Amino acid sequence: MKKCMLAVLMALGSAAAQAGNPLVTDKFTADPATLVDNGRVYLYAGRDEALPPPEGTEYVMNEWLVYSTCDMQNWTAHGTALRYDVFAWAGGSAWASDIIKRDGKYWFFATVTERSAKAKAIGVAVADSPLGPFRDAIGKPLITNSMTLQTDIGWDDIDPGVFIDDDGQAWMFWGNQVLKYAKIKRNMIELDSQIYTDGLPQFTEAPYVHKRNGIYYLSYSRDWPEYTVYSTSDKITGPWRYRGKIMDKNLKTGTVHHAFVEFNGKSYIVYHNAELPGGGEYRRSVAVEEFTYNADGTIPFIPQTTAGPAANPTAACKPVPPG
């Protein structure tokens, strides 16, 4: 009987500590990615495992955690979605990721360190459930440091953001210091174009593309310490018109990383700060805010709050599929 009860609890997941921001209070989390599937929002976050200062002086990230909600306020923890070592060629660093569903499968685009090159690379993992188990879809990186020579740093191929346009064409945007983008084939494991670049001024990292009412939105982290800004275009390839700041820089960490979510008729931005007790540069925390687009489609400035969004329950929420 005890074994049966344990199995049920593991299948259902365990509730996150509380509603409000930060979303997760028992672990440090960063670099959120989101997926809306079957009336439920899934949140994927890298786990910050660095010790507190003075011991913790760099990022320690080995896995991505997954959470889900049916109302944007109460979150269920489902444990580890995958670790960096799903990629046999990777030597560490479960950095920023993105996930998208296509043809009934869940495609997870992940920043890790390519062991042989000792530089950041982008891999692709795939699963039949949003909870995993994920497996390496290619057996090698999709993007390596040697493929992009615009800078001489080893971390310029990070932060993939994947977008499928209305015509079915998939795109990936990524980069540090220089924005890069390319088409992805229908199989989601091969590029379908050359790698393009865009000279966005003061671009730092974390590009994210979404589309609303025919407008393409490219949001990203700018300057250092980073703050979140966005540009718009009538084409996925630009040119991009700079529209301004979305969110201020954080007080306790130089980074900020975000994703947008449309759920049950409302709009949200998910991001990270470092506002948990003991938080800091390498011990960050994911949070979420609700916002409303302006009448002309522009995005307002969005303040960070501790309350987070009001509950937004939906009857369309389906049970979590087994992982």
C-alpha positions in Angstrom: 0.0 0.0 0.0 2.8 2.4 0.9 4.5 1.7 -2.5 1.2 2.4 -4.3 0.7 5.7 -2.5 4.3 6.7 -3.3 3.8 6.0 -7.0 0.6 8.1 -7.0 2.3 11.0 -5.4 5.2 10.8 -7.9 2.8 10.7 -10.8 0.9 13.7 -9.6 3.9 15.8 -8.6 4.1 17.9 -5.5 2.8 21.4 -5.0 5.3 24.3 -5.1 5.7 26.1 -1.8 3.2 28.9 -2.4 1.5 31.2 -4.9 3.1 34.6 -5.6 6.7 35.5 -6.5 9.1 33.9 -6.7 7.2 31.0 -8.0 9.5 28.4 -6.5 10.7 28.9 -2.9 12.5 25.6 -2.1 15.1 25.8 -4.9 16.9 28.5 -6.9 15.7 28.6 -10.5 16.5 30.7 -13.6 16.1 31.1 -17.3 12.4 30.2 -17.7 11.0 28.6 -20.8 7.3 27.9 -21.2 4.9 25.7 -23.1 1.1 25.8 -23.2 -0.3 22.4 -23.8 -3.8 20.9 -23.2 -5.0 23.8 -21.1 -1.9 23.8 -18.9 1.2 26.0 -18.7 4.5 24.2 -18.3 7.4 26.0 -16.9 11.0 24.8 -17.4 13.8 26.4 -15.4 17.5 25.8 -15.0 18.3 24.9 -11.4 21.0 27.2 -9.7 23.0 25.0 -7.4 25.8 27.4 -6.4 26.7 27.7 -2.8 26.1 31.1 -1.1 29.0 33.6 -1.1 31.9 33.5 -0.6 32.0 29.9 -1.9 29.6 30.4 -4.8 31.5 32.3 -7.5 30.1 30.8 -10.7 27.0 29.2 -12.2 26.5 25.6 -11.1 23.6 24.3 -13.3 23.2 20.6 -14.0 19.5 20.1 -14.7 16.2 21.7 -15.8 13.2 21.4 -13.5 9.6 21.4 -14.7 6.4 22.8 -13.1 2.9 23.2 -14.3 -0.2 25.2 -13.6 -3.9 25.4 -14.5 -4.5 28.9 -13.2 -1.1 30.8 -13.3 -1.1 31.0 -9.5 -0.8 27.5 -8.1 2.1 25.5 -9.5 2.9 21.8 -9.3 6.5 20.6 -9.2 7.2 17.6 -11.4 10.9 17.2 -10.6 13.7 17.1 -13.2 12.7 17.3 -16.8 16.2 16.5 -18.0 19.9 16.9 -17.2 22.7 18.3 -19.3 24.2 14.7 -19.6 21.2 13.6 -21.7 23.7 14.9 -24.3 26.6 12.5 -24.2 28.8 15.1 -25.9 28.1 17.8 -23.2 30.4 18.6 -20.4 28.0 20.6 -18.2 26.1 23.8 -17.9 22.3 23.4 -18.1 21.9 27.0 -19.3 18.9 28.7 -20.9 16.5 26.6 -23.0 13.3 26.7 -24.9 10.7 24.1 -25.7 8.1 23.7 -28.4 5.6 21.1 -29.5 5.5 19.8 -33.1 3.9 16.7 -34.6 3.0 15.3 -31.2 6.5 15.5 -29.8 8.2 18.0 -27.4 11.4 19.5 -28.7 13.8 20.9 -26.0 16.5 23.3 -27.3 19.2 23.5 -24.7 22.4 25.5 -24.0 25.2 23.2 -22.7 29.0 23.1 -22.9 30.4 21.1 -25.8 33.0 19.0 -24.0 35.5 18.8 -26.9 35.4 22.5 -27.7 35.0 23.8 -24.1 32.5 26.3 -25.5 28.8 26.7 -25.4 26.7 24.8 -27.9 23.0 24.2 -28.5 21.6 20.7 -28.4 18.1 19.3 -29.2 16.3 16.8 -27.0 12.9 15.2 -27.7 10.2 13.5 -25.7 6.7 12.1 -26.1 5.5 13.9 -22.9 6.2 17.4 -21.6 7.6 15.8 -18.5 10.0 13.6 -20.5 11.9 11.4 -20.5 13.9 13.4 -23.0 16.6 11.9 -25.3 19.2 13.5 -27.5 17.5 13.9 -30.9 20.6 14.2 -32.9 23.6 12.8 -31.1 25.6 15.9 -31.7 25.1 19.7 -31.3 22.8 21.6 -33.6 24.9 24.7 -33.1 28.6 24.8 -32.2 30.9 27.7 -31.4 32.9 26.9 -34.6 29.8 27.7 -36.7 29.6 31.3 -35.7 32.7 33.5 -35.8 31.3 37.0 -35.2 32.9 37.2 -31.7 36.0 35.6 -30.1 34.1 34.4 -27.0 33.1 30.9 -26.2 29.6 31.7 -24.9 28.1 33.5 -27.9 25.9 30.5 -28.9 23.4 30.5 -26.0 19.8 31.2 -25.2 17.8 29.5 -28.0 14.3 30.8 -28.6 12.3 28.7 -31.0 9.2 30.0 -32.9 6.9 28.3 -35.5 5.3 30.9 -37.8 1.8 30.7 -39.2 3.1 29.1 -42.4 4.6 26.3 -40.4 8.2 27.4 -40.8 10.2 27.0 -37.6 12.9 29.5 -36.6 15.5 29.7 -33.9 17.0 32.9 -32.5 20.0 32.8 -30.2 23.2 34.5 -29.2 25.3 36.6 -26.9 26.6 40.0 -28.1 25.4 39.2 -31.6 21.8 38.1 -32.4 21.8 35.1 -34.7 18.8 33.3 -36.3 18.1 30.5 -38.8 15.3 28.4 -40.2 14.8 24.9 -38.9 13.6 22.0 -41.0 10.2 20.3 -40.2 12.1 17.5 -38.5 13.4 20.1 -35.9 16.9 18.7 -35.9 18.5 20.4 -38.9 19.0 24.0 -40.0 17.1 24.9 -43.2 19.0 28.1 -44.0 22.3 29.8 -43.4 22.9 31.4 -40.1 21.9 35.1 -40.3 22.9 37.9 -37.9 21.3 41.2 -36.9 23.1 44.2 -35.6 20.7 45.1 -32.9 22.3 47.9 -30.8 23.3 47.0 -27.3 22.0 43.4 -27.7 23.3 41.2 -24.9 21.4 37.9 -24.9 18.1 36.0 -24.3 16.2 36.7 -27.6 12.5 35.7 -27.6 10.2 36.0 -30.6 6.4 35.8 -30.5 3.6 37.0 -32.8 0.3 38.8 -32.0 -2.2 40.2 -34.5 0.2 40.1 -37.3 3.0 41.9 -35.4 6.3 40.1 -34.7 7.8 40.9 -31.3 11.5 40.4 -30.6 12.4 40.9 -27.0 15.8 40.5 -25.4 18.2 41.4 -22.6 20.1 44.6 -23.2 23.3 46.2 -21.8 24.9 45.1 -18.4 23.4 44.8 -15.9 20.7 43.6 -18.2 17.2 45.0 -18.6 14.5 43.6 -20.9 13.5 45.5 -24.1 11.7 44.7 -27.3 11.4 45.6 -31.0 8.7 44.9 -33.5 8.5 44.1 -37.2 6.0 43.0 -39.9 8.5 40.3 -40.9 10.2 37.6 -39.0 13.5 38.7 -40.4 13.0 42.4 -39.6 14.0 45.1 -40.0 13.2 45.6 -36.3 11.9 48.9 -34.8 13.0 49.5 -31.3 10.0 50.0 -28.9 11.5 50.4 -25.5 12.0 48.8 -22.1 9.7 46.1 -20.7 11.4 45.4 -17.4 14.1 47.0 -15.3 17.4 45.4 -14.3 17.5 43.2 -11.2 19.0 44.4 -8.0 20.8 41.3 -7.0 21.8 39.7 -10.3 23.1 41.2 -13.5 21.0 38.8 -15.7 17.3 38.8 -16.6 15.8 36.1 -18.8 12.1 36.0 -19.9 9.4 34.3 -21.9 5.9 35.4 -22.9 2.8 33.3 -22.3 -0.8 33.6 -23.6 -3.1 31.6 -21.3 -6.9 31.5 -21.0 -7.3 35.0 -22.6 -4.6 36.8 -20.6 -1.0 37.7 -21.2 2.0 37.0 -19.0 5.7 37.5 -18.8 7.8 34.9 -17.0 11.3 36.0 -15.9 13.9 35.6 -13.1 15.2 37.8 -10.4 17.2 36.9 -7.2 14.7 37.8 -4.5 14.6 34.6 -2.5 16.4 34.8 0.9 20.1 34.0 0.1 19.6 34.8 -3.5 22.2 36.5 -5.7 24.1 36.4 -9.0 24.3 32.6 -9.1 21.2 31.9 -7.0 18.2 33.3 -8.9 14.4 32.8 -8.8 11.7 32.6 -11.5 8.7 34.9 -11.2 5.6 35.8 -13.4 3.6 38.9 -14.0 0.3 39.5 -15.8 0.1 42.5 -18.2 -2.2 43.9 -20.9 -1.1 45.1 -24.3 -1.8 48.7 -25.2 -4.5 49.4 -27.7 -1.9 49.9 -30.4 -0.3 46.5 -29.7 2.7 47.9 -27.8 3.9 46.3 -24.6 3.7 48.4 -21.4 6.5 48.6 -18.9 6.0 45.7 -16.5 7.0 46.2 -12.8 8.2 43.2 -10.8 5.9 42.3 -7.9 5.8 39.9 -5.0 2.1 39.2 -5.4 2.3 37.9 -9.0 -0.9 37.4 -11.1 -4.4 36.7 -9.9 -5.7 33.2 -10.4 -7.0 32.5 -13.9 -8.5 29.0 -13.8 -9.6 27.2 -16.9 -12.0 24.3 -17.4 -9.8 23.2 -20.4 -7.0 22.1 -18.1 -6.1 18.4 -18.8 -4.3 16.0 -16.5 -0.6 15.9 -16.8 0.4 13.1 -19.2 2.7 10.4 -17.7 6.4 11.1 -18.1 
